[in-house]
Amino acid sequence: MDTVYITGHKNPDTDSIVSAMAYAALKNALGDRQYQAARLGQVSDETQAVLDRFDAHPPKLISNVRTQVMDLDYDTPPILSPAVTLSRAWETMQTEKFSALPIANEDGTLFGMISAGDVASHDVASMKDAYLKDVPVFNLLSVLEGRVLNESAQIRDSVSGHITIALPTGREHLLFSDPNSIVVCGDQPDMIRRAVDLHVDCVIVCQSEVDQELLETETDTCIISTPLDAYQAVRVICHALPISGICKRDELVYFHLEDYIDDVKNKVLESRFRTYPILDENEHVVGTLSRYHLLKPRRKRVILVDHNEKSQSVPGLEQAEILEIIDHHRLADIETKYPIYVRNEPVGCSNTIIATMYQEKGLMPSAKIAGLMCAAILSDTVMFKSPTCTQRDIDVANRMARIANVSLDELGHAIFSAGCGDDKTAADMLNTDYKEFHIAGHNLAVSQITSMDSNHLLARQQEFLDEMSRIRSERKLDSVLLMITDVLLDGTQLLYVGDEKTICQAFSIKDEDSHCAFLPKIMSRKKQVIPTLSGLWG
């Protein structure tokens, strides 16, 4: 069953992480166990504190949703051993309808590839020079459906030589004179005797008996009896070789399950093969890839929560199939190929929407999930002080708190005391809740840190401004803003670099050179900062 990844935005905050976890739990609880919560970045100190409090683990970290080899309906043909006969390999190709088969060592690693073309080339070559080297006796007995007649040759492991058909032409003495021969004959006692006296490597007797006295002769010649006629015997003898002797081993092109389809296509275009082996992370052969597999690749499937903006979403989203969007932000620029389920509501937290969906489905979340959702609502609404907060957020948070048996006030203080450690660099703190926006031709980034003591963070003001200037230059942004939102002061210390004139005009800041101002009652990036700037540029 294909996994559906449920993921929030880049630089995930608590709402983004918990939304993915809670919605995956809801979908899986409804009977379809294919949904997996995912995240696009490191877990912040605040979020980790929330997870630890409720004994939860962070979602799986994914870097992109580009289509990979593992997403294709690749072939899984039989994987042969190098010791398998050419006859067996050809029979497998015909039975299983594969034009090429992978060959693996005993430990499962790639040995080579054999194709129908390799078999044909060998057959044509054997017509000109019917010489076999070190063919295992077991292989000969298998393809000939035969048995070794003389006890003295039972210890032979392999045979070699030029294949000669001994026909009664009156010039038998000219047919073979080299002991390094494999003689095929019928009911020809004299010919068999002559071959044994000459100590040829092997005599194959077709559809005939052999004199018992001859069989008791001490000789190193291997005498084999077969029910096949001479023509059949010669043809199958050439197919008794182990495939290790004729398969392709040099300059093989192979792929791994983790390889991206874009890279695979380029490599396929540069090569001449039709079939390519596929290896797993342990270098074990797991299947084969043909060109037609690349025509209609199966895309990864994703559900987006707490965002609907391409720049904030997982890389490679254009190669994925978006199934749903659950969000509480403005509608942005994500496009889909087909109609999908979208739920976008003007509330303060995505988890408020997801908790409502639990209720609509008649399902009560577990105490752990309820506690996580309660913490996410407190975080995103800044303990209900954000202007994005609605009565519905408050009601849902209270309901989740009762299920989880937690105190909203105590939980809120624990959340906002966890994200301002002195051991973190300015860069780490800026990237914890960092989002980029593209509005009317203006490119800006807004980062937000919520704390119970903004003055403590303002002591590092110059560190933050230096890092913001570096980010602005590196990412070619017009402006970079940092909101240090203080829960107790019910406002935000705003740091800014870039288009200072516009920023100061937007928020009525008198001293644009200070690069810092306190904005009372400003708590929300989504509902207060971005709309205010959009109003000037729009």
Salt bridges, closest charged atoms under 4 A:
ASP2 OD2 - ARG298 NE 3.86
ASP13 OD1 - HIS9 NE2 3.53
ASP15 OD2 - HIS328 NE2 3.57
ASP45 OD2 - LYS424 NZ 3.65
ASP71 OD2 - LYS300 NZ 2.65
ASP73 OD1 - ARG298 NH1 2.76
ASP75 OD1 - HIS293 NE2 3.46
ASP118 OD1 - LYS248 NZ 2.68
ASP123 OD1 - HIS239 NE2 2.80
ASP129 OD1 - HIS162 ND1 3.85
ASP134 OD2 - LYS133 NZ 3.72
ASP201 OD2 - ARG156 NH2 3.13
ASP220 OD1 - HIS199 ND1 3.55
ASP262 OD2 - ARG66 NH2 3.90
ASP263 OD2 - ARG66 NH2 3.97
GLU283 OE2 - HIS256 NE2 2.92
ASP306 OD2 - HIS9 NE2 3.12
ASP306 OD1 - HIS328 NE2 3.12
ASP306 OD1 - HIS329 ND1 3.83
GLU309 OE1 - ARG330 NH2 3.50
GLU324 OE2 - LYS27 NZ 2.80
ASP327 OD1 - HIS329 ND1 2.74
GLU345 OE2 - ARG343 NE 2.57
GLU345 OE1 - ARG392 NH1 2.57
GLU360 OE2 - ARG343 NH2 2.76
ASP380 OD2 - HIS328 NE2 3.33
ASP409 OD1 - HIS413 ND1 3.64
GLU410 OE1 - ARG53 NH2 2.47
ASP422 OD1 - HIS456 NE2 2.62
ASP433 OD1 - ARG525 NH2 2.77
GLU436 OE2 - ARG475 NH1 3.51
GLU463 OE1 - ARG460 NH2 3.34
GLU467 OE2 - ARG470 NH2 2.54
GLU474 OE1 - ARG470 NH1 2.76
ASP490 OD2 - LYS521 NZ 2.73
GLU500 OE2 - HIS515 ND1 3.74
